[in-house]
């Protein structure tokens, strides 16, 4: 393998099989070589000045990387695709969207381009530059329905520990962005986000126990179930928010050692009567403390 071919392979390998014309030149590949490689299929054009090395098999990461490369050095994946890559929203991968500086003036087929200063609100996932989690939420605020925005805020907390003060700091950097009030409402909105939460609320209703506020910010953190008048908080531990079974079990044990009241799916479904009795007792005790 010629030296330039080896260098090109290394660069593309770190970029999900994508490479720019400038990177090819920097690796010592001449314009004539680029033409030959395009002719023989070694390179395949993805966007103007951006190529796939070898095949063009479907690749979400390759598509997102190519879009960012097409936007230039200051571009970042943003909005829905950034939220998808960061696991803030679910569903099928959205089509590429990027944010570039206002001064940059370019169009790229197949890419939705937003123009805005990012002011350092960027990081990387899988080697792809994207907007920060708070900035993603701020960009999503005008376009997502309230329930979906609340869910996105919750997923941002679960996967990235993004808390309200992080989002407020981002808002302070972009005070004129649309959707700020809507985002703040989402941070404090009541919504159920899992089967476990819905099962717990059904259990409370079946035993005529008062309904808590759900998935709200309390004492600077997201909590699952909170009764403000009683000062009582209960957490519901869902396995899907933990990377491994061991992490899940350790979280259950840690919360209970630290006197955090926490229930699992088994508590709510397999031991429903016992759990309902425990919650009723907790509510009575909390009411007595408030009355004292």
NULUMVO-526061 format. One record per residue (C-alpha): residue number from 0; x, y, z. Coordinates in steps of 0.05 Angstrom, whole numbers, plus 5000, padded with zeros to 4 digits. Layout:
# residues N
{seq=NUM | u=X | v=Y | w=Z}
...
This chain:
# residues 292
{seq=0 | u=5000 | v=5000 | w=5000}
{seq=1 | u=5027 | v=5068 | w=4981}
{seq=2 | u=5039 | v=5117 | w=5039}
{seq=3 | u=4983 | v=5164 | w=5019}
{seq=4 | u=4934 | v=5106 | w=5014}
{seq=5 | u=4952 | v=5083 | w=5084}
{seq=6 | u=4943 | v=5154 | w=5112}
{seq=7 | u=4876 | v=5162 | w=5077}
{seq=8 | u=4852 | v=5095 | w=5106}
{seq=9 | u=4872 | v=5117 | w=5176}
{seq=10 | u=4835 | v=5183 | w=5170}
{seq=11 | u=4772 | v=5152 | w=5141}
{seq=12 | u=4773 | v=5097 | w=5193}
{seq=13 | u=4768 | v=5150 | w=5248}
{seq=14 | u=4711 | v=5184 | w=5212}
{seq=15 | u=4663 | v=5127 | w=5198}
{seq=16 | u=4691 | v=5117 | w=5128}
{seq=17 | u=4684 | v=5190 | w=5107}
{seq=18 | u=4739 | v=5239 | w=5085}
{seq=19 | u=4743 | v=5309 | w=5056}
{seq=20 | u=4779 | v=5335 | w=4995}
{seq=21 | u=4823 | v=5377 | w=5040}
{seq=22 | u=4842 | v=5316 | w=5081}
{seq=23 | u=4859 | v=5278 | w=5017}
{seq=24 | u=4905 | v=5334 | w=4995}
{seq=25 | u=4937 | v=5337 | w=5064}
{seq=26 | u=4951 | v=5263 | w=5058}
{seq=27 | u=4988 | v=5274 | w=4993}
{seq=28 | u=4933 | v=5252 | w=4945}
{seq=29 | u=4935 | v=5291 | w=4880}
{seq=30 | u=4875 | v=5315 | w=4840}
{seq=31 | u=4890 | v=5263 | w=4787}
{seq=32 | u=4890 | v=5208 | w=4839}
{seq=33 | u=4823 | v=5232 | w=4865}
{seq=34 | u=4795 | v=5227 | w=4795}
{seq=35 | u=4822 | v=5156 | w=4786}
{seq=36 | u=4796 | v=5134 | w=4854}
{seq=37 | u=4727 | v=5162 | w=4838}
{seq=38 | u=4729 | v=5125 | w=4771}
{seq=39 | u=4748 | v=5058 | w=4800}
{seq=40 | u=4701 | v=5063 | w=4860}
{seq=41 | u=4754 | v=5071 | w=4914}
{seq=42 | u=4722 | v=5139 | w=4930}
{seq=43 | u=4648 | v=5154 | w=4925}
{seq=44 | u=4621 | v=5225 | w=4929}
{seq=45 | u=4573 | v=5238 | w=4987}
{seq=46 | u=4571 | v=5314 | w=4988}
{seq=47 | u=4610 | v=5367 | w=4953}
{seq=48 | u=4681 | v=5358 | w=4977}
{seq=49 | u=4663 | v=5298 | w=5021}
{seq=50 | u=4674 | v=5225 | w=5001}
{seq=51 | u=4662 | v=5155 | w=5026}
{seq=52 | u=4723 | v=5110 | w=5022}
{seq=53 | u=4700 | v=5047 | w=4987}
{seq=54 | u=4627 | v=5027 | w=4994}
{seq=55 | u=4566 | v=5068 | w=5009}
{seq=56 | u=4529 | v=5019 | w=5053}
{seq=57 | u=4476 | v=5051 | w=5097}
{seq=58 | u=4507 | v=5081 | w=5159}
{seq=59 | u=4475 | v=5130 | w=5207}
{seq=60 | u=4542 | v=5150 | w=5237}
{seq=61 | u=4572 | v=5156 | w=5167}
{seq=62 | u=4515 | v=5201 | w=5144}
{seq=63 | u=4520 | v=5245 | w=5205}
{seq=64 | u=4596 | v=5249 | w=5200}
{seq=65 | u=4592 | v=5267 | w=5126}
{seq=66 | u=4542 | v=5323 | w=5141}
{seq=67 | u=4588 | v=5353 | w=5194}
{seq=68 | u=4648 | v=5348 | w=5149}
{seq=69 | u=4609 | v=5381 | w=5093}
{seq=70 | u=4593 | v=5440 | w=5139}
{seq=71 | u=4666 | v=5457 | w=5152}
{seq=72 | u=4710 | v=5461 | w=5213}
{seq=73 | u=4660 | v=5498 | w=5257}
{seq=74 | u=4599 | v=5456 | w=5239}
{seq=75 | u=4563 | v=5412 | w=5289}
{seq=76 | u=4507 | v=5361 | w=5284}
{seq=77 | u=4446 | v=5393 | w=5317}
{seq=78 | u=4371 | v=5390 | w=5330}
{seq=79 | u=4336 | v=5322 | w=5321}
{seq=80 | u=4394 | v=5281 | w=5294}
{seq=81 | u=4440 | v=5307 | w=5350}
{seq=82 | u=4385 | v=5289 | w=5400}
{seq=83 | u=4379 | v=5220 | w=5369}
{seq=84 | u=4454 | v=5208 | w=5371}
{seq=85 | u=4457 | v=5230 | w=5444}
{seq=86 | u=4398 | v=5184 | w=5461}
{seq=87 | u=4355 | v=5244 | w=5481}
{seq=88 | u=4299 | v=5225 | w=5433}
{seq=89 | u=4281 | v=5157 | w=5404}
{seq=90 | u=4255 | v=5129 | w=5339}
{seq=91 | u=4285 | v=5124 | w=5269}
{seq=92 | u=4348 | v=5164 | w=5256}
{seq=93 | u=4328 | v=5234 | w=5231}
{seq=94 | u=4359 | v=5262 | w=5168}
{seq=95 | u=4423 | v=5302 | w=5179}
{seq=96 | u=4418 | v=5373 | w=5207}
{seq=97 | u=4478 | v=5416 | w=5224}
{seq=98 | u=4490 | v=5484 | w=5254}
{seq=99 | u=4544 | v=5528 | w=5224}
{seq=100 | u=4567 | v=5600 | w=5239}
{seq=101 | u=4523 | v=5655 | w=5210}
{seq=102 | u=4581 | v=5680 | w=5167}
{seq=103 | u=4587 | v=5612 | w=5132}
{seq=104 | u=4543 | v=5613 | w=5070}
{seq=105 | u=4536 | v=5544 | w=5038}
{seq=106 | u=4482 | v=5496 | w=5017}
{seq=107 | u=4487 | v=5421 | w=5015}
{seq=108 | u=4435 | v=5374 | w=4985}
{seq=109 | u=4406 | v=5327 | w=5036}
{seq=110 | u=4428 | v=5368 | w=5096}
{seq=111 | u=4385 | v=5417 | w=5135}
{seq=112 | u=4430 | v=5475 | w=5154}
{seq=113 | u=4419 | v=5522 | w=5212}
{seq=114 | u=4461 | v=5585 | w=5221}
{seq=115 | u=4478 | v=5605 | w=5292}
{seq=116 | u=4537 | v=5619 | w=5336}
{seq=117 | u=4550 | v=5559 | w=5382}
{seq=118 | u=4594 | v=5595 | w=5433}
{seq=119 | u=4629 | v=5532 | w=5455}
{seq=120 | u=4566 | v=5491 | w=5463}
{seq=121 | u=4595 | v=5430 | w=5429}
{seq=122 | u=4622 | v=5361 | w=5447}
{seq=123 | u=4634 | v=5295 | w=5412}
{seq=124 | u=4600 | v=5227 | w=5409}
{seq=125 | u=4632 | v=5171 | w=5368}
{seq=126 | u=4680 | v=5223 | w=5340}
{seq=127 | u=4623 | v=5265 | w=5313}
{seq=128 | u=4620 | v=5338 | w=5334}
{seq=129 | u=4551 | v=5358 | w=5358}
{seq=130 | u=4518 | v=5412 | w=5399}
{seq=131 | u=4518 | v=5405 | w=5475}
{seq=132 | u=4459 | v=5371 | w=5509}
{seq=133 | u=4430 | v=5436 | w=5538}
{seq=134 | u=4436 | v=5469 | w=5469}
{seq=135 | u=4401 | v=5408 | w=5438}
{seq=136 | u=4343 | v=5417 | w=5486}
{seq=137 | u=4340 | v=5491 | w=5472}
{seq=138 | u=4339 | v=5478 | w=5397}
{seq=139 | u=4284 | v=5425 | w=5405}
{seq=140 | u=4240 | v=5469 | w=5449}
{seq=141 | u=4203 | v=5505 | w=5392}
{seq=142 | u=4191 | v=5442 | w=5351}
{seq=143 | u=4173 | v=5386 | w=5400}
{seq=144 | u=4105 | v=5377 | w=5432}
{seq=145 | u=4107 | v=5390 | w=5508}
{seq=146 | u=4104 | v=5317 | w=5528}
{seq=147 | u=4160 | v=5298 | w=5480}
{seq=148 | u=4202 | v=5357 | w=5504}
{seq=149 | u=4192 | v=5335 | w=5576}
{seq=150 | u=4213 | v=5265 | w=5557}
{seq=151 | u=4275 | v=5293 | w=5523}
{seq=152 | u=4293 | v=5331 | w=5586}
{seq=153 | u=4286 | v=5268 | w=5626}
{seq=154 | u=4329 | v=5227 | w=5578}
{seq=155 | u=4381 | v=5282 | w=5580}
{seq=156 | u=4384 | v=5275 | w=5656}
{seq=157 | u=4386 | v=5198 | w=5652}
{seq=158 | u=4441 | v=5192 | w=5600}
{seq=159 | u=4481 | v=5255 | w=5611}
{seq=160 | u=4462 | v=5280 | w=5681}
{seq=161 | u=4439 | v=5346 | w=5650}
{seq=162 | u=4406 | v=5385 | w=5705}
{seq=163 | u=4364 | v=5449 | w=5705}
{seq=164 | u=4424 | v=5493 | w=5723}
{seq=165 | u=4461 | v=5468 | w=5661}
{seq=166 | u=4401 | v=5487 | w=5618}
{seq=167 | u=4393 | v=5555 | w=5652}
{seq=168 | u=4467 | v=5570 | w=5638}
{seq=169 | u=4455 | v=5553 | w=5565}
{seq=170 | u=4392 | v=5597 | w=5563}
{seq=171 | u=4434 | v=5655 | w=5591}
{seq=172 | u=4481 | v=5648 | w=5531}
{seq=173 | u=4422 | v=5651 | w=5482}
{seq=174 | u=4369 | v=5693 | w=5517}
{seq=175 | u=4331 | v=5708 | w=5452}
{seq=176 | u=4323 | v=5636 | w=5428}
{seq=177 | u=4249 | v=5616 | w=5418}
{seq=178 | u=4218 | v=5564 | w=5463}
{seq=179 | u=4253 | v=5584 | w=5529}
{seq=180 | u=4188 | v=5589 | w=5568}
{seq=181 | u=4165 | v=5523 | w=5539}
{seq=182 | u=4231 | v=5489 | w=5559}
{seq=183 | u=4226 | v=5515 | w=5630}
{seq=184 | u=4155 | v=5488 | w=5634}
{seq=185 | u=4179 | v=5420 | w=5609}
{seq=186 | u=4232 | v=5418 | w=5663}
{seq=187 | u=4178 | v=5424 | w=5716}
{seq=188 | u=4122 | v=5387 | w=5681}
{seq=189 | u=4086 | v=5326 | w=5707}
{seq=190 | u=4090 | v=5268 | w=5659}
{seq=191 | u=4097 | v=5192 | w=5662}
{seq=192 | u=4156 | v=5165 | w=5624}
{seq=193 | u=4156 | v=5090 | w=5636}
{seq=194 | u=4112 | v=5029 | w=5645}
{seq=195 | u=4136 | v=5026 | w=5717}
{seq=196 | u=4112 | v=5096 | w=5732}
{seq=197 | u=4044 | v=5083 | w=5702}
{seq=198 | u=4038 | v=5018 | w=5740}
{seq=199 | u=4056 | v=5054 | w=5805}
{seq=200 | u=4003 | v=5108 | w=5793}
{seq=201 | u=3951 | v=5053 | w=5779}
{seq=202 | u=3970 | v=5019 | w=5844}
{seq=203 | u=3960 | v=5084 | w=5883}
{seq=204 | u=3893 | v=5096 | w=5850}
{seq=205 | u=3870 | v=5025 | w=5864}
{seq=206 | u=3884 | v=5036 | w=5938}
{seq=207 | u=3856 | v=5106 | w=5939}
{seq=208 | u=3923 | v=5137 | w=5956}
{seq=209 | u=3938 | v=5209 | w=5935}
{seq=210 | u=3971 | v=5219 | w=5868}
{seq=211 | u=4041 | v=5250 | w=5870}
{seq=212 | u=4073 | v=5299 | w=5822}
{seq=213 | u=4116 | v=5260 | w=5773}
{seq=214 | u=4183 | v=5274 | w=5740}
{seq=215 | u=4191 | v=5343 | w=5767}
{seq=216 | u=4251 | v=5382 | w=5792}
{seq=217 | u=4256 | v=5381 | w=5868}
{seq=218 | u=4315 | v=5407 | w=5908}
{seq=219 | u=4354 | v=5417 | w=5843}
{seq=220 | u=4345 | v=5346 | w=5817}
{seq=221 | u=4296 | v=5305 | w=5777}
{seq=222 | u=4251 | v=5261 | w=5821}
{seq=223 | u=4202 | v=5208 | w=5799}
{seq=224 | u=4145 | v=5218 | w=5849}
{seq=225 | u=4137 | v=5275 | w=5898}
{seq=226 | u=4082 | v=5297 | w=5946}
{seq=227 | u=4099 | v=5371 | w=5957}
{seq=228 | u=4050 | v=5382 | w=6015}
{seq=229 | u=4080 | v=5322 | w=6052}
{seq=230 | u=4153 | v=5330 | w=6034}
{seq=231 | u=4155 | v=5258 | w=6011}
{seq=232 | u=4194 | v=5232 | w=5951}
{seq=233 | u=4193 | v=5162 | w=5922}
{seq=234 | u=4239 | v=5138 | w=5866}
{seq=235 | u=4220 | v=5084 | w=5816}
{seq=236 | u=4279 | v=5044 | w=5791}
{seq=237 | u=4272 | v=5020 | w=5720}
{seq=238 | u=4324 | v=4972 | w=5693}
{seq=239 | u=4325 | v=5005 | w=5624}
{seq=240 | u=4360 | v=5067 | w=5653}
{seq=241 | u=4420 | v=5025 | w=5675}
{seq=242 | u=4473 | v=4998 | w=5628}
{seq=243 | u=4479 | v=4930 | w=5664}
{seq=244 | u=4440 | v=4888 | w=5713}
{seq=245 | u=4496 | v=4898 | w=5763}
{seq=246 | u=4491 | v=4974 | w=5757}
{seq=247 | u=4416 | v=4968 | w=5768}
{seq=248 | u=4423 | v=4925 | w=5831}
{seq=249 | u=4478 | v=4971 | w=5858}
{seq=250 | u=4433 | v=5032 | w=5848}
{seq=251 | u=4376 | v=4999 | w=5885}
{seq=252 | u=4422 | v=4980 | w=5943}
{seq=253 | u=4454 | v=5049 | w=5945}
{seq=254 | u=4388 | v=5086 | w=5947}
{seq=255 | u=4362 | v=5042 | w=6003}
{seq=256 | u=4426 | v=5048 | w=6044}
{seq=257 | u=4421 | v=5124 | w=6039}
{seq=258 | u=4348 | v=5122 | w=6063}
{seq=259 | u=4321 | v=5139 | w=5994}
{seq=260 | u=4254 | v=5106 | w=5985}
{seq=261 | u=4256 | v=5066 | w=5920}
{seq=262 | u=4212 | v=5014 | w=5888}
{seq=263 | u=4225 | v=4967 | w=5830}
{seq=264 | u=4180 | v=4934 | w=5779}
{seq=265 | u=4175 | v=4873 | w=5823}
{seq=266 | u=4155 | v=4915 | w=5883}
{seq=267 | u=4099 | v=4949 | w=5843}
{seq=268 | u=4072 | v=4887 | w=5807}
{seq=269 | u=4092 | v=4823 | w=5843}
{seq=270 | u=4088 | v=4852 | w=5914}
{seq=271 | u=4034 | v=4904 | w=5899}
{seq=272 | u=3994 | v=4896 | w=5964}
{seq=273 | u=4056 | v=4901 | w=6008}
{seq=274 | u=4082 | v=4961 | w=5969}
{seq=275 | u=4014 | v=4996 | w=5974}
{seq=276 | u=4013 | v=4985 | w=6049}
{seq=277 | u=4084 | v=5013 | w=6056}
{seq=278 | u=4067 | v=5075 | w=6015}
{seq=279 | u=4003 | v=5086 | w=6056}
{seq=280 | u=4045 | v=5083 | w=6119}
{seq=281 | u=4097 | v=5131 | w=6090}
{seq=282 | u=4042 | v=5180 | w=6071}
{seq=283 | u=4011 | v=5177 | w=6141}
{seq=284 | u=4078 | v=5187 | w=6174}
{seq=285 | u=4094 | v=5246 | w=6129}
{seq=286 | u=4026 | v=5278 | w=6143}
{seq=287 | u=4037 | v=5270 | w=6218}
{seq=288 | u=4106 | v=5303 | w=6213}
{seq=289 | u=4077 | v=5361 | w=6175}
{seq=290 | u=4021 | v=5369 | w=6227}
{seq=291 | u=4069 | v=5367 | w=6286}
